[in-house]
Amino acid sequence: MAQAGAGRASHDGAQAHSIRLYLLVWGWLFVLSACSYLVDYFHLQGGLRWSLILLFMMVKAGLIVGVFMHMAWERLALIYAILVPPAALLVFVAIMTFEASYTLLTRIAFFGGS
């Protein structure tokens, strides 16, 4: 009935998670935050810096949403309803960014830039 390592079932059917899981996630959040700090400490620059910072940020957000907001134990339909719209927005923003760069470069090529 209860998943291995996920906790134990309580009397009302809800699942209680062990404190060990939360402490483990807090530990990982601390380690990932330290890694984000080390990116600045070692003076990384450019695309490497931003990609590492965004990677650590996304992993931390995933841990928080998955464990502290209990999304890891929700039905798949609810997960899709919450995660698909922001993912679609990110795709649309990326498309608009590429188009904006193309438009800017085209204007510079045809009208000259200063």
C-alpha positions, 0 to 999 in steps of 0.5 A: 500500500505504501511505497518503499521509502515514501512513508507510511499510510495514516488512518484516513488514507493520506500518506505521511512522509518521513522527516528523513525525506524532507531533511534529505531534500533540504540537504540537496537544496543547501548543496545546490545553493552552495554550487550556485554561490561557487559559480560566482566565487570562481568567477565563471563568465558568459554562457557557462555561468548562466547555464550553470546558474539556471541548471541549479535553479531548475533542479532546486525548483523541481525538488521544491515542487516535487517534494514540498508541494507534494507534486511527486505523489499527485495524479499524472493529469494534475501534474500535466495541468500544472506543468504543461502551460508554463512549459508551453509559455517557455517555448513561445518565449523562446520562439519570440526571442529567436524571431526578435533576433532575426528581425533586429539582424535583418533591420541592421543588414538592410538599414545599416546600424550605428 
